[in-house]
Structures are given as C-alpha cells and as structure tokens.
Amino acid sequence: MDFNRVDKGLKISIEKVLDSLEIDEHIFLNNPEIIQQEKIDFFKNNPMKIPNSLHVKDLWIPSSYDDYKIRLHIYQPDNFDKNRVIIYFHGGGYVFGLPEQVENQMVEISQDLKATIISVDYRLVPEYPFPIPILDGFDALQWTIEHGEKELGIDASDIAVFGASAGGHLAAAITQMAYDHNIKNIRHQFLLYPVIHNKLNTPSMQEFTDSPLWNKKLADIAWLHFLGKERIGESITYADLTNYANFSKLPKTTIVACELDPLRDENIEFSQLLYQAGVKTELWIIPGALHVFDLFDCSITDEYNEFFRKRIFQYDV
C-alpha cells in the first residue's frame, strides 16, 4: 500500500515501532502458539502500575460448554457508577491476545467514566475453534447479568459491549446471540474496526493485501484457524455477522472504521444492514487511519478517545 496515505502523525508514531509489531505469516499459520506465548510473556514481564484509586482483579467463571474456567479481568474505580458497565473483548484475530494488552486504555476509560469494565479472557483458536470463543463471551454476559450486583455492586440492566477487531466481532456476535435468547440487557454495541465476515471479497480486502499491522493474508489465516479448513467457505450464524435474521431487534450500534484497513468495507456493509433494519447506528470512517491506529499516540487517536467517551454510554431512550 501507499504509506503516504497514512495520517502524518500516525505514520510518525508507527515508524518508531513497526518492526516489533509485524506478524510473521509463517508462524501465524503454522505455530500460532508461539505468538500467543510471546504476548503472555511480554505483559507478564511488563505489568502496568495501577493507580491506587482503581481496583483490578480477576474472577473465574464456569463455561457452559465444558469444565473450563473463564477469566474475567475487572477494572473498577473507587467512585464507580453502578449503572456504567462495559463488557470488553480484546483483539488479536482470535489467535492471540489477552486483556492486559490494552490495560492502559482500560484503566483510563474506567477512571474517566467511573465505569466497571469486565474484560473477557476468552479462549483462543486454533486450540479452541468456533464457537467456543463466542460461547465464552456469552457466558461472561450471562454471569454479569446474574451475578454482577452481588459480586461487583453493579446494575447490569444496561450494558455496553465494546470490542476491537476480532473482539469487535465477538461483541457483535454475543449481541446477536443475546437477542436470540431474548436477553436485552445490551443497550449499545461499540465496535472498533470489527471483523464482520469470512468472505474476504470486499474492495478494501482486495486492496490491502500487504498493509502493515493487518492485511488480507493475515485475515485468511485467522479465518482458517477460527473456522477450520472444512468450514472456511461457509456462512455460519455468529461467525458471519451478515447472516442474521433479526437485525431490527438489535440495540444502538456505533462502528468506527479505518480508511486504510482491509476491514473497512465490511464495516460499511454491516452498518448498512443495521440502517436498513431501522437500528440507530453511527458509522465513523477515520481518514488516514490504519488498523489498530488507537494503540499509537497521535491526533486521530486523541479524537477517537474523545468520541468514545462521549458515545459509549449514550443509549436509546
């Protein structure tokens, strides 16, 4: 891709660390456990200092699928508002990542908004393929509704789900699953450059085959790990978010997309389906932005952070 199209401030910030962030395609395909362990080791060895006014703890809840214990990484400030609840899902192509990878962001959001954030350490593929990660997310939602008041002192009547990239896919998938089960506690889904479907056929996906940080080659591999070789071409509910019968029932949705992201056009496509179904939807395509732009210090990240704080708890009345 033409790197000159990238926002100038973002470009300067990325160039300082780009080599350390690139994903080796061969390892991503054949030995994803290496990348998984590298992420775990890095954040274990580089913990963030947590402010005294914020409490961070882990809780383990039972999986409805098997006897696995799902870790919930929870942020809660001293002055938390019991009605401000976010369930968060990290990115990583469903193949790698953990809640701690965005600890600095979650700490700031929790403090600034007086919010309780429940960040879900869902299981990763290919060891735990679809639908296990989504079932882990749905279990986290149900636990929050059933036990949040007793365990955390929160009111889970109005929940915002928030996810980035694969985490955005997960947030949207559990929202669809929740409404299929007549669970209406999710009042807002905030999706940051979310993965939408496995078609890999949009103009932006075809254009950004070699872009840094995320591209079509990596997306191909991620979907292969997520669905498995036998189902890679199938359109399956909760995997393909456009394969859904009840769009009109879904809650308010905010989608933030990036101009220079292979996922851009599927984000637009998903927002159109929501618009057409009458769902209150806001789509912001950030000019000059790449996938995971928000991890870098620059003016468009500052603008996005301000936007997020204004929007996340704006529910339909």
C-alpha positions as CSV (number, residue, x, y, z in Angstrom):
1,M,0.0,0.0,0.0
2,D,1.0,3.7,-0.4
3,F,2.2,4.6,3.1
4,N,1.9,8.3,2.2
5,R,-1.9,7.9,2.6
6,V,-1.5,7.3,6.3
7,D,-2.2,10.2,8.6
8,K,1.1,12.1,9.2
9,G,1.1,11.9,13.0
10,L,0.1,8.2,13.0
11,K,2.8,7.4,10.4
12,I,5.5,9.0,12.6
13,S,4.3,7.1,15.6
14,I,4.1,3.7,13.8
15,E,7.5,4.1,12.1
16,K,9.2,4.1,15.6
17,V,8.0,0.6,16.5
18,L,6.7,-1.0,13.3
19,D,9.3,-3.8,13.1
20,S,8.3,-5.0,16.6
21,L,4.6,-5.2,15.7
22,E,4.7,-7.0,12.4
23,I,3.3,-10.6,12.5
24,D,5.3,-13.4,10.9
25,E,2.9,-15.0,8.4
26,H,4.6,-18.4,8.6
27,I,4.5,-18.5,12.4
28,F,0.9,-17.2,12.4
29,L,-0.2,-20.0,10.2
30,N,1.9,-22.9,11.4
31,N,2.9,-22.1,15.0
32,P,0.4,-19.6,16.4
33,E,1.1,-20.8,20.0
34,I,4.5,-19.1,19.7
35,I,2.8,-15.7,19.2
36,Q,0.3,-16.5,22.0
37,Q,3.1,-17.2,24.4
38,E,5.2,-14.2,23.4
39,K,2.2,-11.9,24.2
40,I,1.7,-13.6,27.6
41,D,5.3,-13.3,28.5
42,F,5.6,-9.7,27.4
43,F,2.7,-8.5,29.6
44,K,3.7,-10.7,32.5
45,N,7.1,-9.2,32.4
46,N,5.9,-5.6,31.8
47,P,3.0,-5.1,34.1
48,M,1.4,-1.7,34.3
49,K,1.3,0.2,37.6
50,I,-2.3,0.5,38.6
51,P,-3.4,3.8,40.3
52,N,-4.4,3.4,44.0
53,S,-7.9,4.7,43.2
54,L,-8.6,1.8,40.8
55,H,-9.1,-1.8,41.7
56,V,-8.1,-4.5,39.2
57,K,-8.9,-8.2,39.9
58,D,-9.5,-11.5,38.2
59,L,-12.6,-13.7,38.7
60,W,-13.0,-17.1,37.1
61,I,-16.5,-18.2,36.0
62,P,-17.6,-21.7,34.7
63,S,-18.0,-22.3,31.0
64,S,-21.4,-23.7,29.9
65,Y,-19.6,-25.7,27.2
66,D,-17.2,-27.7,29.3
67,D,-15.4,-27.6,32.7
68,Y,-13.1,-24.7,31.7
69,K,-12.9,-21.6,33.9
70,I,-13.1,-18.3,32.0
71,R,-11.1,-15.5,33.4
72,L,-12.7,-12.1,33.8
73,H,-10.2,-9.2,34.2
74,I,-12.1,-6.5,36.0
75,Y,-11.4,-2.8,36.4
76,Q,-13.4,-0.8,39.0
77,P,-12.6,2.7,40.4
78,D,-13.4,3.7,43.9
79,N,-16.1,6.1,42.7
80,F,-17.7,3.8,40.2
81,D,-21.2,4.5,38.9
82,K,-23.1,1.2,39.3
83,N,-25.0,1.9,36.1
84,R,-21.9,2.2,33.9
85,V,-20.9,-1.3,32.8
86,I,-18.8,-2.3,29.9
87,I,-18.0,-5.8,28.8
88,Y,-14.8,-5.6,26.7
89,F,-13.3,-8.1,24.2
90,H,-9.7,-7.6,23.1
91,G,-8.4,-8.1,19.5
92,G,-5.8,-10.5,18.1
93,G,-7.5,-12.3,15.2
94,Y,-9.0,-14.7,17.7
95,V,-5.5,-16.3,17.6
96,F,-3.6,-14.3,20.2
97,G,-4.0,-11.5,22.8
98,L,-5.2,-11.1,26.3
99,P,-7.0,-8.4,28.4
100,E,-3.7,-6.9,29.6
101,Q,-2.6,-5.9,26.2
102,V,-4.8,-2.8,26.4
103,E,-4.5,-2.3,30.2
104,N,-3.5,1.4,29.8
105,Q,-6.6,2.1,27.8
106,M,-9.0,0.2,30.1
107,V,-7.5,2.0,33.2
108,E,-8.1,5.4,31.7
109,I,-11.6,4.6,30.5
110,S,-12.6,3.1,33.8
111,Q,-11.3,6.1,35.7
112,D,-12.5,8.8,33.3
113,L,-16.0,7.4,33.0
114,K,-16.4,5.9,36.6
115,A,-17.2,2.6,34.8
116,T,-16.8,-1.0,35.7
117,I,-15.1,-2.8,32.8
118,I,-15.3,-6.6,32.6
119,S,-12.6,-7.7,30.1
120,V,-13.1,-11.3,29.0
121,D,-10.1,-13.6,28.6
122,Y,-11.9,-15.8,26.0
123,R,-10.3,-18.9,24.7
124,L,-8.2,-18.6,21.5
125,V,-8.1,-20.5,18.2
126,P,-7.0,-22.9,16.8
127,E,-6.9,-24.8,20.0
128,Y,-10.5,-23.7,20.8
129,P,-12.2,-23.0,17.4
130,F,-15.6,-21.5,16.7
131,P,-18.0,-21.4,18.5
132,I,-16.0,-21.7,21.8
133,P,-14.7,-18.1,21.9
134,I,-18.2,-16.8,21.3
135,L,-19.7,-19.1,23.9
136,D,-17.1,-17.8,26.4
137,G,-18.2,-14.3,25.7
138,F,-21.9,-15.2,26.1
139,D,-21.1,-16.9,29.4
140,A,-19.4,-13.7,30.5
141,L,-22.5,-11.7,29.6
142,Q,-24.8,-14.1,31.5
143,W,-22.6,-14.1,34.5
144,T,-22.6,-10.3,34.6
145,I,-26.4,-10.2,34.4
146,E,-26.9,-12.9,37.1
147,H,-24.0,-12.1,39.5
148,G,-22.8,-8.6,38.8
149,E,-24.8,-6.9,41.5
150,K,-23.7,-9.3,44.2
151,E,-20.1,-9.7,43.1
152,L,-19.3,-6.2,41.8
153,G,-22.1,-4.0,43.1
154,I,-23.2,-3.1,39.6
155,D,-26.6,-2.8,37.9
156,A,-26.4,-4.9,34.8
157,S,-29.7,-3.7,33.3
158,D,-27.9,-1.5,30.8
159,I,-24.7,-2.9,29.4
160,A,-22.4,-1.6,26.7
161,V,-20.4,-4.2,24.9
162,F,-17.1,-3.0,23.3
163,G,-14.6,-4.8,21.2
164,A,-11.8,-4.2,18.8
165,S,-11.1,-6.1,15.6
166,A,-11.8,-9.8,16.4
167,G,-13.0,-8.5,19.7
168,G,-15.5,-6.3,17.8
169,H,-16.7,-9.4,16.0
170,L,-17.1,-11.2,19.3
171,A,-19.0,-8.2,20.9
172,A,-21.4,-8.2,17.9
173,A,-21.8,-12.0,17.9
174,I,-22.8,-12.2,21.5
175,T,-25.2,-9.3,21.0
176,Q,-26.9,-11.3,18.2
177,M,-26.9,-14.4,20.4
178,A,-28.3,-12.4,23.4
179,Y,-31.2,-11.0,21.4
180,D,-31.9,-14.5,20.0
181,H,-32.2,-15.6,23.7
182,N,-34.4,-12.6,24.5
183,I,-31.7,-11.1,26.6
184,K,-32.0,-7.3,26.2
185,N,-29.5,-6.0,28.7
186,I,-27.1,-4.9,26.0
187,R,-28.1,-1.4,25.2
188,H,-25.2,-0.4,23.0
189,Q,-22.6,-2.2,20.9
190,F,-19.5,-0.2,20.2
191,L,-17.4,-1.9,17.5
192,L,-13.9,-0.7,16.8
193,Y,-12.7,-1.8,13.3
194,P,-14.6,-5.1,13.8
195,V,-14.2,-8.3,11.8
196,I,-17.6,-8.9,10.2
197,H,-17.5,-12.0,7.9
198,N,-15.2,-14.5,6.2
199,K,-16.0,-13.7,2.6
200,L,-12.7,-11.7,2.1
201,N,-14.1,-10.3,-1.1
202,T,-14.7,-6.6,-0.5
203,P,-12.7,-3.9,-2.4
204,S,-10.8,-2.9,0.7
205,M,-9.9,-6.5,1.4
206,Q,-8.6,-6.9,-2.1
207,E,-6.7,-3.6,-2.0
208,F,-4.9,-4.0,1.3
209,T,-3.1,-7.3,0.8
210,D,0.2,-6.1,2.2
211,S,-0.7,-3.3,4.6
212,P,1.1,-3.2,7.9
213,L,-0.5,-4.4,11.2
214,W,-3.3,-6.2,9.4
215,N,-4.0,-7.3,5.8
216,K,-5.8,-9.9,3.7
217,K,-3.1,-12.5,4.1
218,L,-3.4,-12.4,7.9
219,A,-7.2,-12.4,7.7
220,D,-7.1,-15.5,5.5
221,I,-5.0,-17.3,8.2
222,A,-7.1,-16.1,11.1
223,W,-10.4,-17.3,9.5
224,L,-8.7,-20.7,8.7
225,H,-7.8,-21.0,12.4
226,F,-11.2,-19.8,13.6
227,L,-13.5,-22.0,11.4
228,G,-11.2,-24.9,10.4
229,K,-10.4,-26.0,6.8
230,E,-13.7,-27.8,6.4
231,R,-15.9,-24.8,7.1
232,I,-13.8,-22.0,5.8
233,G,-16.2,-21.1,2.9
234,E,-19.4,-21.4,4.9
235,S,-21.6,-18.6,6.0
236,I,-22.5,-19.5,9.6
237,T,-24.6,-17.5,12.0
238,Y,-22.5,-15.8,14.7
239,A,-19.4,-16.3,12.5
240,D,-20.7,-14.3,9.5
241,L,-22.4,-11.4,11.2
242,T,-24.3,-10.5,8.0
243,N,-26.0,-14.0,8.2
244,Y,-28.6,-12.9,10.7
245,A,-32.4,-12.8,10.6
246,N,-33.3,-10.3,13.3
247,F,-31.3,-7.1,12.7
248,S,-34.2,-4.9,13.6
249,K,-34.2,-6.3,17.2
250,L,-30.5,-5.2,17.8
251,P,-29.6,-2.3,20.1
252,K,-27.9,1.0,19.2
253,T,-24.6,0.4,17.4
254,T,-21.5,2.5,16.9
255,I,-18.9,1.4,14.4
256,V,-15.5,3.0,14.0
257,A,-13.7,2.0,10.8
258,C,-10.4,2.9,9.3
259,E,-9.9,4.3,5.7
260,L,-6.8,2.2,5.1
261,D,-8.0,-1.1,6.7
262,P,-8.9,-4.3,4.8
263,L,-11.9,-4.5,7.1
264,R,-13.3,-1.1,6.1
265,D,-15.8,-2.2,3.5
266,E,-17.3,-5.0,5.6
267,N,-17.7,-2.4,8.4
268,I,-19.7,-0.3,5.9
269,E,-21.7,-3.3,4.8
270,F,-22.6,-4.2,8.3
271,S,-23.7,-0.6,9.2
272,Q,-25.9,-0.6,6.1
273,L,-27.7,-3.7,7.2
274,L,-28.3,-2.1,10.5
275,Y,-29.5,1.1,9.0
276,Q,-31.9,-0.8,6.7
277,A,-33.3,-2.6,9.6
278,G,-34.0,0.6,11.5
279,V,-31.3,0.2,14.1
280,K,-29.9,3.5,15.4
281,T,-26.4,3.3,14.0
282,E,-23.4,5.6,13.8
283,L,-20.5,4.9,11.4
284,W,-17.3,6.9,11.5
285,I,-14.6,6.1,8.9
286,I,-11.4,7.8,10.1
287,P,-9.4,9.2,7.2
288,G,-5.7,8.2,7.1
289,A,-6.2,5.6,9.8
290,L,-4.8,2.0,9.8
291,H,-6.0,-1.0,11.7
292,V,-5.1,-0.6,15.5
293,F,-4.4,3.1,15.0
294,D,-5.6,3.7,18.5
295,L,-2.6,2.0,20.0
296,F,-0.4,4.9,18.8
297,D,0.0,8.4,20.1
298,C,-1.3,10.8,17.5
299,S,-4.1,13.4,17.0
300,I,-6.6,10.9,15.4
301,T,-6.2,8.7,18.5
302,D,-7.0,11.7,20.7
303,E,-10.0,12.5,18.6
304,Y,-11.2,8.9,18.7
305,N,-10.7,8.7,22.5
306,E,-12.9,11.8,22.9
307,F,-15.5,10.4,20.6
308,F,-15.6,7.1,22.5
309,R,-16.1,8.7,25.9
310,K,-19.0,10.8,24.6
311,R,-20.7,7.9,22.9
312,I,-20.2,4.7,24.9
313,F,-23.0,5.3,27.4
314,Q,-25.4,7.1,25.1
315,Y,-28.3,4.6,25.0
316,D,-31.6,4.6,23.1
317,V,-34.4,6.0,25.3
